[in-house]
Amino acid sequence: MTAATWTVAEAKARLSEVIKRAQSGGPQTITKSGRTVVVIVDAYEWERKTQRTGNRAEFFAASPLRKSGLKVRRSKDRARKVVL
């Protein structure tokens, strides 16, 4: 993998190369004034990393707090009236 760091000016001047390297060599970091501002990654890698696994029910079922004995009481107050 050839992950690299580019300045904004370098990335603008060599955008095609930045894209090629992101596709074949891994994330490409772009900096501005010495600080990282953007990381360019291959679209396939982005989809893989951001793909949701499971659903909300599975998330809560797997929670370490599930069997902690935590008790949550709900308020028995009536709902507030909303004036439009």
N, C-alpha and C positions, 0 to 999 in steps of 0.2 A: 504494500500500500504506500502511496506517495501523497499523504495528506500534506497540504501546504498552507502557508499563510501569505496573503496578498494584501497590498494596500488598495484603497479604493481606486486610485489612479491606475495601478497595474491591472486590476481586475477589469476596469473599463476598457483599457487598451487591448487586453488579451482575453476577452470574455469567452470566445470559442474554446480556448485552451483551458480556462477555468472549468467550463462545463464538461469537456472531455475528461479532465482529471477527476472531477467529481463522479463521473460515471464509471471510470475504470480504477481509480486509485483511492477513493474515499473522500470524506468531507474536506471541503476547501474553506478556510477561514479568511474573512475579509475584515481588515482593520481600518479604523479611522482615528487619527491622532494617537496611534499606539494602543487603542482599545478595540477589542473584538466587537463588531457590530452585526455581522451576519455570518452564517455558516451555510454554504451551498452543499447540498447532498443530492444523490441520485434519486429520481422520483420513485423507483422501486423500493429503495431503502426507506424513504420517507413513509410510503404506504405500509411497509412492514412494521416500522416502529410505531406508527400512529394507529394501527388497526386495533379496534376495541376487542378485548377478550372477555367473554362472559357478558352477563347482564347485571342489572342492579340487584336483583334478588340473590344471585350467586355471590356478588360482592359482599352483601351484608351477611349471608350465611357463612362465609369464610372469615368473617371478622373475628379477631382475637377477643373482642369484647362480648361476643355472643354468649359465652358461658361465664361471664365475669360477675354475675349477680347484680349488675347495675339496674336500679329501679327508676323508671321514668314515670312521673305522675302527670296526667293531663289536667289542665285547668277545666273546671266545670262552669266557668263563667260563660255567659251568653255571648254570642257574636255581637260585635259593635255594628251599629247602623252606619251606613255610608251615605252621606248627603252629597248629591251631585249638583 
